[in-house]
Amino acid sequence: MHELGICEKIVQVALSTAQNAGAEKVVKVRVKAGAMRHIVPDLMSHYFEFLAKDTIASEAKLEITTVPARAKCKCCGNEYEAENFEFACPECGKNEPELLSGMELFLEDIEVADQPEGG
């Protein structure tokens, strides 16, 4: 259920960013999350919608991009995707990975809009 805490911060930042930009509406929020963060996109969307209700982000779309877990073997230098979080090198079999990606969690972009004239 860590998605709730993450979404609370995302909504706070989106609203603050929109306010600072003088925008009337948050249109879209893009998040990058590493696979090792175990983010459940459906839960994130649900919590985002719940927390954004009755705000200028109430109609915003949350887009989540999952970044795969990638590693580099410290023994042979092979770079590989760690499927099912198996970090043993598929090339040499050693289990001495250097994590290259998969732990990311950041707000990539916030799209805002001004209120249409006359609206």
C-alpha positions in Angstrom: 0.0 0.0 0.0 3.0 2.3 -0.4 1.2 3.6 -3.5 -1.0 5.8 -1.4 1.9 7.7 0.2 3.6 8.1 -3.3 0.4 9.4 -4.8 -0.1 11.9 -2.0 3.2 13.4 -2.8 2.6 13.3 -6.6 -0.7 15.1 -6.2 0.9 17.7 -3.9 3.6 18.4 -6.4 1.3 18.5 -9.3 -1.1 21.0 -7.6 1.8 23.2 -6.4 3.4 23.2 -9.9 0.1 24.1 -11.5 -0.4 26.9 -9.0 3.1 28.3 -9.5 2.6 28.2 -13.3 -0.7 30.1 -13.0 -2.5 27.1 -14.6 -6.1 26.4 -14.1 -6.0 22.6 -14.7 -3.6 19.7 -14.4 -4.0 17.6 -17.6 -1.5 14.8 -17.2 1.1 13.5 -14.8 3.9 11.2 -15.9 5.8 9.0 -13.5 8.7 6.7 -14.0 8.9 3.8 -11.6 11.6 1.1 -11.5 10.4 -2.5 -11.5 12.0 -3.1 -8.1 9.8 -0.5 -6.5 6.9 -3.0 -7.0 4.4 -0.3 -7.9 1.0 -1.5 -8.9 -0.2 0.8 -11.7 -3.9 0.1 -11.0 -3.6 1.0 -7.4 -1.6 4.2 -8.3 -4.3 5.3 -10.7 -7.0 4.6 -8.1 -5.3 6.5 -5.3 -4.4 9.4 -7.7 -8.0 9.7 -8.8 -9.2 9.6 -5.1 -6.6 12.2 -3.9 -7.1 14.5 -6.9 -10.9 14.6 -6.5 -12.3 18.1 -6.1 -9.0 19.7 -7.2 -7.8 21.2 -10.4 -6.2 17.7 -11.1 -9.5 15.9 -10.8 -9.6 15.1 -14.6 -5.8 14.5 -14.9 -4.5 11.4 -16.4 -1.7 9.5 -14.6 0.8 7.8 -16.8 3.2 5.3 -15.3 6.2 4.0 -17.1 7.9 1.0 -15.6 11.7 0.8 -15.9 13.0 -2.8 -16.0 15.6 -4.0 -13.6 19.0 -4.0 -15.5 22.3 -5.0 -14.2 26.0 -5.3 -15.2 28.0 -8.2 -14.1 31.0 -7.1 -12.0 32.9 -10.2 -13.2 32.5 -10.3 -16.9 30.9 -6.9 -17.7 27.8 -8.4 -19.3 24.8 -6.1 -19.2 21.4 -7.8 -18.9 17.8 -7.4 -17.8 17.2 -9.1 -14.5 14.0 -11.1 -15.3 11.9 -12.1 -12.2 14.6 -10.3 -10.1 17.1 -13.0 -10.9 20.5 -11.2 -10.8 22.9 -14.1 -11.6 24.6 -13.2 -14.8 23.2 -15.2 -17.8 26.6 -15.0 -19.4 29.0 -16.3 -16.7 26.6 -17.4 -14.0 28.2 -15.3 -11.2 25.9 -13.4 -8.9 27.8 -10.1 -8.5 25.5 -7.6 -10.2 25.9 -3.8 -10.3 22.3 -2.4 -10.6 21.9 -0.1 -13.5 18.2 0.6 -13.4 15.1 -0.6 -11.7 15.0 1.5 -8.5 13.9 4.8 -10.1 10.9 6.6 -8.8 10.3 10.1 -10.0 7.8 12.5 -11.3 8.9 12.9 -14.9 6.4 15.5 -16.2 3.3 17.5 -15.3 1.2 18.9 -18.1 -1.0 21.8 -17.2 -3.5 24.0 -19.1 -5.0 27.5 -18.7 -8.8 27.9 -18.4 -10.3 28.4 -21.9 -11.4 31.9 -22.5 -15.0 32.5 -21.6 -15.0 29.3 -19.5 
